[in-house]
Amino acid sequence: MQKKKKQQKWMKFRHRVVRNVAFAVLYPYSKWKYGITVDCFKEQGDRAYLILLNHQTPFDQFFVGMAFKGPVYYLASEDIFSNGWVSSLIRWLVAPIPIKKQATDVSAVMNCIRVAKEGGTIAIAPEGNRTYSGKTEYMSPAIASLARKLKLPIALYRIEGGYGVQPRWSDVVRKGKIHSYVSRVIEPQEYEKLTNEELFEIIEKGLAVNEGVSGGVFESDKRAEYLERAIYVCPYCGLSEFESKGNEIECKKCRRKISYGTDKRLSGVGFSFPFRYVTEWYDYQKEFVCSLDVTEHTKEPLYRDAASLSEVIVYQKKVLLRKTAAIALYGDRIVIDEGCGNALVFPFSEVSAISVLGRNKLNIYYDNKVYQLKGGKRFNALKYVNICFRCKNINAGDKNGKFLGL
């Protein structure tokens, strides 16, 4: 009888070497680029931790790595594992733990348990998404159950100021200040006395940050550029499209212009704008979509866009299917190259999941496949997620459902 092959250890000595080299390079770079102050977690000792962090910038994982000694194993979406040799190199260097975004992934849980048993420190952003508005996004209550399974002390890691320095919708890093630090440690003997609901409440409150309305000065001459990646509802026109340039964004329907200040405040150019901050505008947009009966919009598309279409061979590579595809967003479906012989239709009732990755990529999980749309600089992937979840809520009989995918 053939012997079962022994499972290799997840943790490697090289991960510690890579961490130390990266620290020497990235610490001064982060200080220069982001103006960040990282408080080293001096109480760490030789213990492993479950680090839970709020997610604000594309550099958050490096901020965490600078605060903790030794390698940190990050839970990361499948997208970074589907880029061929680049993904293989990342795996070899730092061995992040893959997870399928917007899906229940048992293998990710098992790998976390495996790393924890080996004595590794694990980092997870419970939001699963960088914030668009500056306010901490929805967190799945399942994080409490996972934390209990790992049996590690929980370090709540707060990042403050990241949204002001680099909002998710922006390509520009503004001159400002960020501070990151461990705000609280929850020991196993403390949380074993709590219910999952009580533990989740502590985690949620401990990581909640509302950067959208906080103070600070964040200087750039391109402060409003690509805000249209996050905003698609005009308070005067309803569903609309926007175009930004420099410090202003303009509605393409009513032609009103809104300025984005160094203090993150919004102001109408020549008129009184109803929202002081992007956070308020974003909340209004969500409420608008939650009151919209998208099932009435099945004859004419709500939006038309252009993007490349790829199939993601999960944990392997991406295969380009169409370099330039015409996309039509209806209230109940997404149609690719409508009217052509090779049109693709993704009914929301059959789409298992849909998610935004990075700034302007959209993953559609359909028929046991993963399709990815990548638009141009001004492509708004968020509206596809929001409209899809609104349709799913209505079809499930939950017309008052507030969750729109993030």
N, C-alpha and C positions, 0 to 999 in steps of 0.2 A: 504494500500500500504506500502510495507516494506521500511523503511528509508535507504538511502544510508549511508554506514559506513564511518565515518569521517576519512580522511587520517591523519595518525600519522605524527608528525614532524620528519624530517630527523635528525636534530640536537638534541643531548641529553647532559644533564649536565655531564654525565660520560665521554664523549669524552674530555672535558676540564681536568678532573681528570687524565685520561689516558695520555693525552699530557704532563701534568706536571710531572707525574711519569716517563714517557719515557724520558723527557728532562734530568732529574736528573741522569738517568742511561746512556743514549746514548751520551750525550755531552762529558763526559770524555772518554768514550769508543771510540768515533769517533776521538777525538784528538789523542788518543794513536794509534789506528789502521791505520787511514788514514792521520794523520799529517795535518788535515784541520784547517783552520782559517775561522770561520763563522762570518760574520759581521751581528750583530743584526739590524733589520730594525726598528730603533728608531722612525721613522716618522709615524709608523703604526697607533698609537692612538687606537681609538675604531672602526676604519673603517674595513669593509670587502674588500678583494681584489681578483682579478683574477690573480693568479701567473702563469706566463709562464716561463718555465725553459728549458735549454738545458740538454740533458740526457747523462751522462758519466759513472756513476757507479751504482751498485745495491743499494747503500745507499743514492742516491740523495734525496729521499723523506724525509729522516731524517735530511739532511742538511737544507732543506727548513723549516722543522718543528722547527729547532733550531733557525732560524732567525726570525720567526714570533710568536707573542703571540697568545695564544688560539689554538683551534683545526683547522687543515687544512684538507679539504676534497679532496682527490686525485682521479683523473680519473685513473682507473686501468683496465687492460685487463681482460677478462672473465676467464682467466686461474686460477687466484688466488681465484675465486669464485666457482671453480669446484672441490674442494678437501674435500668434505664432512664436517665433524665437524670442521676441521681447518678453512675452509672458514667461517663457522657460527661464530666462535670465532672472526675472523678478522672483520666481519661485526659488531658484538656486540661492539667490542673495539673501532674501528675507523671509521666505516661506509664509506669505499671508494665508489666512484661512478663507477659502472661497465660499460664497453664499449666493444663491440665486435670488436676485432682487424681486420683491413683491410676490414671493412664493414661500411656501413652507418647505424648508430644506433640512431634512433629518440628518443628512450627511454632515452639514455644517455644525449641527449640535454635537454629533459624535466626535468630530474633529476637535471641537473646543474642549470636550471632556478629555480627549486624548492628550492635548497639549497641557491642560491643567494637571493631569496625573503625572506628566513628565516634569512638572515643576516650572512650567512656563507662565509668563505674564501675558494676558490677553487684553486687547483693546477693542471696544465696540462703540460705535455711535448709534444709540438706540433709535434716533430719528430715521436712520437709513438714508437720509437726504440732507443736503446742505439747505439751509433756510433761504428762501427767496425774499422774505419780507423783513428779516432781522429778528423775528420772533421765533423761538424754538418751535419746531414742527411737531406733528403727531408722533408719539412713541407707542410702540406695541406693548401692551401689558405682559406679553410673553417673555420680556427681558427679565422679569422678576423670577419666573420659573427657571429660566436658563441659569441665572445667577445662583440660585439655590442648588442646582445640579452640580455646578462647578466647585462649590464649597470653598471658594477663595474669598479673602477680604476684598471688599468692593471699594475702589477709590473713585470718587466723583470728581471729574476733572472739568473745570470750567474754563472756557475761552471767552474773553470779553474784549470787544472792540474789533473783532474780525470782520463783522459785517460792514462797519464803517470803512475799513481799510480795503477790503475787496469783496463787495457783494457778489453773490452767485451769478447774477446776470451780467456782470462787468468783466471786461478783459484787462482792466487797469487796476494797478495797485496804487492806492492813494497814500499820501504822506499823513500818518497818524500814529496812534499808539494802540498796541494790543497787550493784554496781560493774560497769562495762562497759569493755572495753579490747581493743586488738589484742594478742594474745599471741604471735603469730609471723607472719612473712612468708616465704612460699616463692617464691623467684624462678624464672622460667621455665628458666633455665640449670641450676637445681637439680633441678626435677621432670622435665625432659626426659631425665635419666639414670635415672629411676626407672620401674619398671613401674606399670601402673594399680593393681595390688594394693598395692604399696609406698606409692604416693601416697595411696591411700584410707586406709591404716592410719594415716598421719601426720595426715590430716584428722580421722579418727574419734577418735583419741586426743587431738588438740588441742582438740576441741570437747566432749569428754566431761565432763559435770558431774553430780554426784550431790547435788542439793540436798535430797533427801528425808531424808538423815541428817546433814546438816551443821548447824553451830551457828547462833547468832543468836537474837534475840528479835523476834517479829512480833506486835504487839498489835492486838487487835480484840475486840469483844464478839459477833462473828458468825463465829468461826474455823472452825466445822464446817459452816456453811450451804452446802447444795447439793453436799456431798461425794458424795451419791447419784448425781450425774452421772457419777462415775468408778467407784463401787463397787457391785457387784450380787451378790457372793458372800459369804456369811457363813461363817466358819470352823466354826460349829456347825450351820447349817441348809442349807448348800450354796447353790444358786441362790435368791436372795431379793430383797426390795425393802426400801429404807431410807427413812427420813424424818429430816431434820435440823432443828435449831432452835438458834440461838445457838452455843454451843461444843460441842454434843453431837449425835451421830447415833445413831439407833435402828433395829435390825432389826425389821421389821414381823411377822416370824414368831416369833422367840424373845423379842422385847421387851428384849433386852440393849442397854444404852446405852454408847457409847464417847465419851470426852471428847478433844478436840483442844487441846493446850496451846499456849502462846505460843512454846515452843521446838519446835513441830511434833510433839511426842511424843504418842502415843496411850495412853490408860489406860481400863480398864474401870470403869464406875460400880458399885462394890460387888462386883466380881469381877476376876480376873486375866486380862487380854486378851493373846493370844499374840503380837501384833505391836507393836513399839515405834513404827513410823512407817508412814505411808500407803504409802511405797515397798515395804515388806515385805508389806503387805496386798495391794497391787496385784500384786506378783510371785506371791503365793500364788494370787490370782484367775486369773492367766494360766495357772499350772500346773494349776489345777483344770479350766479350760476345755480345756486341751490333753490332759487325761486323760478328757474326757467324750466318749462316743460319741453325738454329736448326731443321728446317723441313726436312733437308736432313739426319738427324740422327734418323730414325724411325725403322730401321731393327736391329741394334745392340745398346745396352744401352751405354750411355756415362759413366755411373758410376754404380757400384753395392755396396750396403751397407747392414748392418744388424742393426735392431732396434726393439724395442718393439712397438706394435701397440695397441692403445686404442681408444675407442670412448668417446668423451667428452660430457656428458650430461650437457649442459651449465647451469651454476649457481647451479649445484647440485653435480656431482661426475664424476669420470673417470672409465670406465669399461674396464679392460684389455681384449683384443680380442686375441692377439697372443704375447706370451712372447718373442719369437725370430722370426722375419719375415725377409725374403730376399727381399730387395728393388732393383728395376731396374729403373734407371732414363733414359728415352728416350727424344728425342727432342720435343715430343708432348704429353708425358704422364708419369705417374708413375705407375709401376706395382708391386704389393705385392705378393710374393710367386708365381712367374711366373712358369707355367708348372704344377702347382698343381690343383687339382679339385676345390679348394676354393680360387683361385686367385682373387685379387681385382685390378681393373683398374681405374685409375683416369685420364681421358683425360683432358688436359689443356683447351680445348675448353668448357668443362662442369664444370670445377672447378670454383666456384664463387670467391674464395679468397684463398690465401696461405701465411703463415707468419712464421717468426722465433720468438720463445719465449725464453728468457734467453740466454743461451750459445749454447745449442744443441738440442732444441726441435723444431719440425715442425708441425704446424697445417694446415690441408687441409680441406677446406670447400666445401663439395660436396654432392649433392642430399639432401639438407636440414639437413645434419649431419656434425658433426665436428670430424675429425679423427686426432689423434696425434701420431707422430713418435718420439720416444726418443732413440737416439743412444748412443753409448759408448762415452768415453772421447774425442776421436778424430773425432767424427761424425761432418761432415760439412753440416748443414742444409741450409746454405746460398745459395749454388749452386742450390738447388731445387727451391728456390724462384726466383733466377735470370733467370734460364732456362725457368721456367714457364712464367714469364713476357715477356721474349724475344719472346717466341712462341706466346703469346697473342698479342704483338705488331705487329708481322708479319701477323698474321691472321686478324688483324684489318686494314691492309694495311699501317701501320706505320713502315716501315722497318728501319727508322732512329730514332725511339723512344728511348729515353735515360733512361726512368724510369724503373728500374729493381726490384721494390718491396720494396725498403727501401729509 
